[in-house]
């Protein structure tokens, strides 16, 4: 905040805090974009079951309808609805058994192709209803690994693609694993409400110097990349 600059992780964290201050149900998401590059963005859960991804690098927003239950209460009824969702999905109960793994390892390529439909029964497969034409949303993110806010950190146990999963973290233990224990949550809660000092606005001379330094860093980075590529 003091130098008015930061990494994409810093921008995502700051935007998440701002949205939470506005009453939004906001989270920071960590995953990857093309070429397996690490990235962070912000997610908000809206009324009606819509999830919105906020991209801090260009200001874009991506709206994904029907990606969560839409109930902020997280009562027992929510967990029952999640259980019903899983009950309607055919999931293989033996996909991690040693016998199945050994049998698939011994299969020929043509046998694998004949049983491709079995991949849809894996619990880590995309939810079928989310990759129908009416529900497909193109997003710039390749994977999502974890999401967090000021209350918990959840690890993704389901499919890696962020547009092919549900975001009922508090109610779906089969898709999202809470990674912070009670003792750690207590420490986090103690730190909430701490004031963050923000200095005065930057002077024109300081801003110009900072701009010049950023431009020089960019030029030097471009020069180094061109040298590595032989240009």
Order of alpha helices (4+ residues) and beta strands (2+ residues): alpha-beta-beta-beta-beta-alpha-alpha-alpha-beta-beta-beta-alpha-alpha
